[in-house]
Amino acid sequence: MTFATTYCYGDRKILDLKTLLDAIRFIIVNSILAFIFLFLTVEEFDWAIFSSRDGITDKVVDETSWNIKTLI
């Protein structure tokens, strides 16, 4: 390996603006998705508790893509 083919890491910025914006965007998008999934999970548990407490025997068929049972 000659001097012409080596790469000096001191010349490269580790934390530049593009990397910082990509990291912030990644955190924001995943936080929104986590909040949506948490809401769906809480709603599913809430319905299970509500229906068992009041003795509701209705069968609810939920064929939407947001159904927690189809996501898991």
N, C-alpha and C positions, 0 to 999 in steps of 0.2 A: 504494500500500500504506500503510495507516494504522497507527498505533500499536496499535490494538485487534486487528488481524489478524496481527501479527507474532508470532513465537515466539522466546523467549529460551532459548538452549541452556544457559545457566547455571542455569536452574531445574530441569533434568532431570539425574538421576544417570546417569552413563555406566555405571558398574559397580555394579549392585545385586545383591542376593542371588539373585534369580531368574535373571538372566543368568549369574552365576557357576555356579550349579547346572546350568544347561543346558549350559554349556561343559564342565564336569566330566563330566556324563553322556555327552555326545557323544564325548569323548576315551576314556572307559572302554568304551563300546559298540564303537567302532571299533577299539580295541586288542584286544578279545576276538575280533572278526571277523577282524582281521589275523592273530592267532595261529592261529585255526582254518584260515585259508587257507594260512598258512605250513606248518602241520602236514600238510595235504593235499598240498601241493606236494612236501615232503620225502618223504612216504610214496610218492608216485608215482615219484619219482626213485629211491628205495630199491628199489622193486619192479623197475624197469627194469634197474638195475645187478645186482640179485640174479638175475633171470631170465636175463640175458645171460651172466653169469659161470658159472652152473651148467648152462647149456645147456637150460633148461626151455623146451619148445615148446608148453606148454598155452596155450590161448587163454582168457582170463578175460573173461567178459561181465559188466560191471558196469552195471546199469541204474538205479542209485540216483541221487538228486539230488545226492549229495555227490561224484560222480565228477569228477575234476579236468578231464577232457576235455569234459564237458558244461558245466562252469562257465566255461571259456574259450571 
